């Protein structure tokens, strides 16, 4: 399931990130967003969501949330 469809307050494990943009992959990796890492959706808005990765909270748009698959 993509992160866009994840429920708030539940910790998920990132399974894969589907993007062809190497710069975006590097950016996500620098945030700690990569396969095997836990991620939690803190809140959802119409066009974005706030996620908790490691010790930080980040706001990501729905297009990026669709590229992150969790279990």
NUBAFI-266354 format. One record per atom (N, C-alpha, C): residue in three letters; y, z, x; atom name; residue number from 0. Coordinates in nm, 2 decimals. Example, Ala and Ser with C-alpha at 12.3 -4.5 7.8 and 13.67 -1.06 7.14 Angstrom:
+------+--------+--------+--------+---------+-------+
! mivo !      Y !      Z !      X ! drenvex ! filum !
+------+--------+--------+--------+---------+-------+
!  ala !  -0.57 !   0.78 !   1.32 !       N !     0 !
!  ala !  -0.45 !   0.78 !   1.23 !      CA !     0 !
!  ala !  -0.33 !   0.78 !   1.32 !       C !     0 !
!  ser !  -0.22 !   0.71 !   1.28 !       N !     1 !
!  ser !  -0.11 !   0.71 !   1.37 !      CA !     1 !
!  ser !   0.00 !   0.79 !   1.29 !       C !     1 !
+------+--------+--------+--------+---------+-------+
END
This chain:
+------+--------+--------+--------+---------+-------+
! mivo !      Y !      Z !      X ! drenvex ! filum !
+------+--------+--------+--------+---------+-------+
!  unk !  -0.12 !   0.00 !   0.09 !       N !     0 !
!  unk !   0.00 !   0.00 !   0.00 !      CA !     0 !
!  unk !   0.12 !   0.00 !   0.09 !       C !     0 !
!  unk !   0.23 !  -0.07 !   0.04 !       N !     1 !
!  unk !   0.35 !  -0.07 !   0.12 !      CA !     1 !
!  unk !   0.43 !   0.06 !   0.10 !       C !     1 !
!  unk !   0.51 !   0.09 !   0.19 !       N !     2 !
!  unk !   0.59 !   0.21 !   0.19 !      CA !     2 !
!  unk !   0.68 !   0.21 !   0.06 !       C !     2 !
!  unk !   0.72 !   0.09 !   0.02 !       N !     3 !
!  unk !   0.81 !   0.08 !  -0.10 !      CA !     3 !
!  unk !   0.74 !   0.14 !  -0.22 !       C !     3 !
!  unk !   0.61 !   0.13 !  -0.23 !       N !     4 !
!  unk !   0.53 !   0.18 !  -0.34 !      CA !     4 !
!  unk !   0.49 !   0.33 !  -0.33 !       C !     4 !
!  unk !   0.51 !   0.39 !  -0.22 !       N !     5 !
!  unk !   0.47 !   0.52 !  -0.19 !      CA !     5 !
!  unk !   0.55 !   0.62 !  -0.28 !       C !     5 !
!  unk !   0.48 !   0.73 !  -0.30 !       N !     6 !
!  unk !   0.55 !   0.84 !  -0.38 !      CA !     6 !
!  unk !   0.63 !   0.93 !  -0.30 !       C !     6 !
!  unk !   0.73 !   0.99 !  -0.35 !       N !     7 !
!  unk !   0.81 !   1.09 !  -0.28 !      CA !     7 !
!  unk !   0.74 !   1.22 !  -0.25 !       C !     7 !
!  unk !   0.76 !   1.27 !  -0.13 !       N !     8 !
!  unk !   0.71 !   1.40 !  -0.10 !      CA !     8 !
!  unk !   0.57 !   1.41 !  -0.05 !       C !     8 !
!  unk !   0.50 !   1.29 !  -0.04 !       N !     9 !
!  unk !   0.36 !   1.29 !   0.01 !      CA !     9 !
!  unk !   0.36 !   1.23 !   0.15 !       C !     9 !
!  unk !   0.29 !   1.30 !   0.24 !       N !    10 !
!  unk !   0.28 !   1.25 !   0.37 !      CA !    10 !
!  unk !   0.17 !   1.14 !   0.38 !       C !    10 !
!  unk !   0.21 !   1.02 !   0.43 !       N !    11 !
!  unk !   0.12 !   0.91 !   0.45 !      CA !    11 !
!  unk !   0.10 !   0.88 !   0.60 !       C !    11 !
!  unk !   0.00 !   0.81 !   0.63 !       N !    12 !
!  unk !  -0.02 !   0.76 !   0.77 !      CA !    12 !
!  unk !   0.01 !   0.61 !   0.78 !       C !    12 !
!  unk !   0.09 !   0.57 !   0.87 !       N !    13 !
!  unk !   0.12 !   0.43 !   0.89 !      CA !    13 !
!  unk !   0.00 !   0.36 !   0.94 !       C !    13 !
!  unk !  -0.04 !   0.26 !   0.87 !       N !    14 !
!  unk !  -0.16 !   0.18 !   0.91 !      CA !    14 !
!  unk !  -0.12 !   0.05 !   0.99 !       C !    14 !
!  unk !  -0.01 !  -0.02 !   0.94 !       N !    15 !
!  unk !   0.03 !  -0.13 !   1.01 !      CA !    15 !
!  unk !   0.18 !  -0.17 !   0.97 !       C !    15 !
!  unk !   0.24 !  -0.24 !   1.06 !       N !    16 !
!  unk !   0.38 !  -0.29 !   1.03 !      CA !    16 !
!  unk !   0.37 !  -0.45 !   1.04 !       C !    16 !
!  unk !   0.40 !  -0.51 !   0.93 !       N !    17 !
!  unk !   0.39 !  -0.66 !   0.93 !      CA !    17 !
!  unk !   0.53 !  -0.72 !   0.94 !       C !    17 !
!  unk !   0.57 !  -0.76 !   1.06 !       N !    18 !
!  unk !   0.69 !  -0.83 !   1.08 !      CA !    18 !
!  unk !   0.68 !  -0.92 !   1.21 !       C !    18 !
!  unk !   0.74 !  -1.03 !   1.20 !       N !    19 !
!  unk !   0.74 !  -1.12 !   1.32 !      CA !    19 !
!  unk !   0.85 !  -1.10 !   1.41 !       C !    19 !
!  unk !   0.94 !  -1.01 !   1.38 !       N !    20 !
!  unk !   1.06 !  -0.98 !   1.45 !      CA !    20 !
!  unk !   1.03 !  -0.88 !   1.56 !       C !    20 !
!  unk !   1.02 !  -0.92 !   1.68 !       N !    21 !
!  unk !   0.99 !  -0.83 !   1.80 !      CA !    21 !
!  unk !   1.10 !  -0.72 !   1.82 !       C !    21 !
!  unk !   1.22 !  -0.76 !   1.79 !       N !    22 !
!  unk !   1.33 !  -0.66 !   1.81 !      CA !    22 !
!  unk !   1.32 !  -0.55 !   1.70 !       C !    22 !
!  unk !   1.28 !  -0.58 !   1.58 !       N !    23 !
!  unk !   1.26 !  -0.49 !   1.48 !      CA !    23 !
!  unk !   1.14 !  -0.40 !   1.51 !       C !    23 !
!  unk !   1.03 !  -0.46 !   1.56 !       N !    24 !
!  unk !   0.92 !  -0.38 !   1.60 !      CA !    24 !
!  unk !   0.96 !  -0.28 !   1.71 !       C !    24 !
!  unk !   1.04 !  -0.32 !   1.81 !       N !    25 !
!  unk !   1.08 !  -0.23 !   1.91 !      CA !    25 !
!  unk !   1.17 !  -0.11 !   1.86 !       C !    25 !
!  unk !   1.26 !  -0.15 !   1.76 !       N !    26 !
!  unk !   1.34 !  -0.05 !   1.70 !      CA !    26 !
!  unk !   1.26 !   0.06 !   1.63 !       C !    26 !
!  unk !   1.16 !   0.01 !   1.55 !       N !    27 !
!  unk !   1.08 !   0.10 !   1.47 !      CA !    27 !
!  unk !   1.00 !   0.19 !   1.57 !       C !    27 !
!  unk !   0.95 !   0.13 !   1.67 !       N !    28 !
!  unk !   0.87 !   0.21 !   1.77 !      CA !    28 !
!  unk !   0.96 !   0.32 !   1.83 !       C !    28 !
!  unk !   1.09 !   0.29 !   1.86 !       N !    29 !
!  unk !   1.18 !   0.39 !   1.92 !      CA !    29 !
!  unk !   1.20 !   0.50 !   1.82 !       C !    29 !
!  unk !   1.19 !   0.48 !   1.69 !       N !    30 !
!  unk !   1.21 !   0.58 !   1.59 !      CA !    30 !
!  unk !   1.08 !   0.67 !   1.58 !       C !    30 !
!  unk !   0.97 !   0.62 !   1.63 !       N !    31 !
!  unk !   0.84 !   0.68 !   1.61 !      CA !    31 !
!  unk !   0.76 !   0.63 !   1.50 !       C !    31 !
!  unk !   0.80 !   0.51 !   1.45 !       N !    32 !
!  unk !   0.73 !   0.44 !   1.34 !      CA !    32 !
!  unk !   0.64 !   0.34 !   1.39 !       C !    32 !
!  unk !   0.51 !   0.38 !   1.40 !       N !    33 !
!  unk !   0.40 !   0.29 !   1.45 !      CA !    33 !
!  unk !   0.27 !   0.34 !   1.40 !       C !    33 !
!  unk !   0.17 !   0.26 !   1.41 !       N !    34 !
!  unk !   0.04 !   0.29 !   1.35 !      CA !    34 !
!  unk !  -0.02 !   0.42 !   1.40 !       C !    34 !
!  unk !  -0.07 !   0.50 !   1.30 !       N !    35 !
!  unk !  -0.13 !   0.63 !   1.32 !      CA !    35 !
!  unk !  -0.03 !   0.74 !   1.31 !       C !    35 !
!  unk !   0.10 !   0.72 !   1.29 !       N !    36 !
!  unk !   0.19 !   0.82 !   1.28 !      CA !    36 !
!  unk !   0.21 !   0.86 !   1.13 !       C !    36 !
!  unk !   0.24 !   0.99 !   1.11 !       N !    37 !
!  unk !   0.27 !   1.03 !   0.97 !      CA !    37 !
!  unk !   0.41 !   1.00 !   0.93 !       C !    37 !
!  unk !   0.43 !   0.96 !   0.80 !       N !    38 !
!  unk !   0.56 !   0.93 !   0.75 !      CA !    38 !
!  unk !   0.57 !   0.98 !   0.60 !       C !    38 !
!  unk !   0.68 !   1.03 !   0.56 !       N !    39 !
!  unk !   0.70 !   1.09 !   0.43 !      CA !    39 !
!  unk !   0.82 !   1.02 !   0.37 !       C !    39 !
!  unk !   0.81 !   0.98 !   0.24 !       N !    40 !
!  unk !   0.93 !   0.93 !   0.17 !      CA !    40 !
!  unk !   1.00 !   1.05 !   0.11 !       C !    40 !
!  unk !   1.12 !   1.07 !   0.15 !       N !    41 !
!  unk !   1.20 !   1.19 !   0.11 !      CA !    41 !
!  unk !   1.26 !   1.16 !  -0.03 !       C !    41 !
!  unk !   1.32 !   1.04 !  -0.04 !       N !    42 !
!  unk !   1.38 !   1.00 !  -0.16 !      CA !    42 !
!  unk !   1.39 !   0.85 !  -0.17 !       C !    42 !
!  unk !   1.40 !   0.80 !  -0.30 !       N !    43 !
!  unk !   1.41 !   0.66 !  -0.32 !      CA !    43 !
!  unk !   1.53 !   0.63 !  -0.40 !       C !    43 !
!  unk !   1.60 !   0.52 !  -0.36 !       N !    44 !
!  unk !   1.71 !   0.47 !  -0.44 !      CA !    44 !
!  unk !   1.68 !   0.33 !  -0.48 !       C !    44 !
!  unk !   1.77 !   0.26 !  -0.55 !       N !    45 !
!  unk !   1.74 !   0.13 !  -0.60 !      CA !    45 !
!  unk !   1.71 !   0.03 !  -0.49 !       C !    45 !
!  unk !   1.79 !   0.03 !  -0.38 !       N !    46 !
!  unk !   1.77 !  -0.07 !  -0.28 !      CA !    46 !
!  unk !   1.73 !  -0.01 !  -0.14 !       C !    46 !
!  unk !   1.70 !   0.12 !  -0.14 !       N !    47 !
!  unk !   1.66 !   0.18 !  -0.01 !      CA !    47 !
!  unk !   1.58 !   0.30 !  -0.04 !       C !    47 !
!  unk !   1.52 !   0.36 !   0.07 !       N !    48 !
!  unk !   1.46 !   0.49 !   0.06 !      CA !    48 !
!  unk !   1.48 !   0.56 !   0.19 !       C !    48 !
!  unk !   1.48 !   0.69 !   0.18 !       N !    49 !
!  unk !   1.49 !   0.78 !   0.30 !      CA !    49 !
!  unk !   1.35 !   0.83 !   0.34 !       C !    49 !
!  unk !   1.32 !   0.82 !   0.46 !       N !    50 !
!  unk !   1.19 !   0.86 !   0.51 !      CA !    50 !
!  unk !   1.21 !   0.96 !   0.62 !       C !    50 !
!  unk !   1.10 !   1.04 !   0.64 !       N !    51 !
!  unk !   1.10 !   1.14 !   0.75 !      CA !    51 !
!  unk !   0.99 !   1.09 !   0.84 !       C !    51 !
!  unk !   1.03 !   1.07 !   0.97 !       N !    52 !
!  unk !   0.94 !   1.03 !   1.08 !      CA !    52 !
!  unk !   0.96 !   1.13 !   1.19 !       C !    52 !
!  unk !   0.85 !   1.20 !   1.23 !       N !    53 !
!  unk !   0.86 !   1.30 !   1.34 !      CA !    53 !
!  unk !   0.97 !   1.40 !   1.30 !       C !    53 !
!  unk !   1.07 !   1.42 !   1.38 !       N !    54 !
!  unk !   1.18 !   1.52 !   1.35 !      CA !    54 !
!  unk !   1.30 !   1.46 !   1.29 !       C !    54 !
!  unk !   1.30 !   1.33 !   1.25 !       N !    55 !
!  unk !   1.42 !   1.26 !   1.20 !      CA !    55 !
!  unk !   1.40 !   1.21 !   1.06 !       C !    55 !
!  unk !   1.52 !   1.19 !   1.00 !       N !    56 !
!  unk !   1.52 !   1.12 !   0.86 !      CA !    56 !
!  unk !   1.60 !   0.99 !   0.88 !       C !    56 !
!  unk !   1.55 !   0.89 !   0.82 !       N !    57 !
!  unk !   1.61 !   0.76 !   0.83 !      CA !    57 !
!  unk !   1.62 !   0.69 !   0.69 !       C !    57 !
!  unk !   1.73 !   0.61 !   0.67 !       N !    58 !
!  unk !   1.74 !   0.54 !   0.55 !      CA !    58 !
!  unk !   1.70 !   0.39 !   0.58 !       C !    58 !
!  unk !   1.60 !   0.34 !   0.51 !       N !    59 !
!  unk !   1.56 !   0.20 !   0.53 !      CA !    59 !
!  unk !   1.57 !   0.12 !   0.40 !       C !    59 !
!  unk !   1.60 !  -0.01 !   0.41 !       N !    60 !
!  unk !   1.61 !  -0.09 !   0.29 !      CA !    60 !
!  unk !   1.47 !  -0.12 !   0.24 !       C !    60 !
!  unk !   1.46 !  -0.17 !   0.12 !       N !    61 !
!  unk !   1.33 !  -0.21 !   0.06 !      CA !    61 !
!  unk !   1.26 !  -0.32 !   0.13 !       C !    61 !
!  unk !   1.33 !  -0.41 !   0.19 !       N !    62 !
!  unk !   1.27 !  -0.52 !   0.26 !      CA !    62 !
!  unk !   1.19 !  -0.47 !   0.38 !       C !    62 !
!  unk !   1.24 !  -0.37 !   0.45 !       N !    63 !
!  unk !   1.17 !  -0.31 !   0.56 !      CA !    63 !
!  unk !   1.06 !  -0.22 !   0.51 !       C !    63 !
!  unk !   1.08 !  -0.15 !   0.40 !       N !    64 !
!  unk !   0.98 !  -0.07 !   0.34 !      CA !    64 !
!  unk !   0.86 !  -0.15 !   0.30 !       C !    64 !
!  unk !   0.88 !  -0.27 !   0.26 !       N !    65 !
!  unk !   0.77 !  -0.36 !   0.22 !      CA !    65 !
!  unk !   0.69 !  -0.41 !   0.34 !       C !    65 !
!  unk !   0.74 !  -0.40 !   0.46 !       N !    66 !
!  unk !   0.67 !  -0.44 !   0.58 !      CA !    66 !
!  unk !   0.59 !  -0.33 !   0.64 !       C !    66 !
!  unk !   0.61 !  -0.20 !   0.60 !       N !    67 !
!  unk !   0.54 !  -0.09 !   0.65 !      CA !    67 !
!  unk !   0.43 !  -0.05 !   0.55 !       C !    67 !
!  unk !   0.30 !  -0.06 !   0.60 !       N !    68 !
!  unk !   0.19 !  -0.03 !   0.52 !      CA !    68 !
!  unk !   0.13 !   0.11 !   0.55 !       C !    68 !
!  unk !   0.10 !   0.19 !   0.45 !       N !    69 !
!  unk !   0.06 !   0.32 !   0.47 !      CA !    69 !
!  unk !  -0.07 !   0.34 !   0.40 !       C !    69 !
!  unk !  -0.14 !   0.45 !   0.43 !       N !    70 !
!  unk !  -0.26 !   0.49 !   0.36 !      CA !    70 !
!  unk !  -0.25 !   0.64 !   0.32 !       C !    70 !
+------+--------+--------+--------+---------+-------+
END
